[in-house]
Amino acid sequence: MGTTNFAVFVDLENAGAKESMLNNIIEKVKIRGDILLGKVYGYTDRYSNLKECLLSNTFSVVPSLRYGKNQKNNLDIQLVIDAMEVAYTNPLIDSFCIVSGDSDYMPLVGRLKAMGKHVLGISRSEVASGIFIKACNEFIFLESVASVNKPAKQARPAQQEEADHGSEPSLEDIRKLVITILQDQDEDQMYASSLKDTLMRLHPDFNESNYGCSTFGRFIQLLARDSAELKVWTESSSLMIGLNTAVEAAAPQLTRSNWLPAFRESLNRFKEDGFERINPSILKASIQADYPDFDERQIGFKRFSDIMKALEKEKLLVIEMDEQHTMLLKIC
């Protein structure tokens, strides 16, 4: 199978312009294929924290020039022009990622699909247009791209922080990344060779010898050895790696006594990642990720909307309706 080649166009205002968020977006795209071209729109000096991420991924920037009332529209038009130019002049690119949820991009999505291009949309749920979501071949909410389930940070000595900076990811980091890659596949398995190609896109300096392995096959055996979630086997003389769905750890349970702290923690994670408003479905998905057996009735509610009302009474959120009459949760 050939490698998918992406052109990525990022509306910085929509993405929130955080380095961690941009890195997560790039990771999601690289799991799917190579990024041959990347551009961000609305760049100013206040986004200087993005320089390293943009330069290391060879992204170019379109600056935000403040003139008149239609500055945002000018950038939107520039994005459309650039995307169409790439579609017509670069035959190597077969997929486009548009980081925005604006319905104004509907004609662009339609034209790209008519040219046989695959369109991946990524946006915050707060500003994602329903018709834009449905128009894309694939759509990802930015909240789900963020590492909302990241473990709590532990304080470490400054010397250790300095030593870790710029070093290769740990074996456990690679293991978690491999699980994420497999979860993003249509099937929960892939060829070892394809996995290595994906890891090289995400970490060009990756080398299995850095982990004491002479071959990549031995490296994935090492990954699976200490993980109940991974399995490795041979199929038609090809080495395969996949998720071990037969082994399930005891899932934590959400009860009437612990549901409120669990929801509070989940909302706090979104807030720390820079999201002021989220779609209820995003919050539910976050809870289900932590508590796979979650059911509203187990904690005394008939519907998920009843939980939202209870959280509003606890002053953890405010229920709002946008112009499309879609419910949004403003995090307090």
Helices and strands as residue ranges (DSSP letters): E 5-11, H 12-15, H 19-32, E 34-43, G 45-50, H 51-56, E 59-63, H 71-89, E 95-99, G 103-105, H 106-114, E 118-123, H 130-135, E 138-141, H 142-145, H 158-164, H 171-183, E 189-191, H 192-202, G 208-211, H 216-225, E 230-235, E 238-243, H 259-272, E 277-278, H 280-290, G 296-299, H 304-313, E 317-321, E 327-331
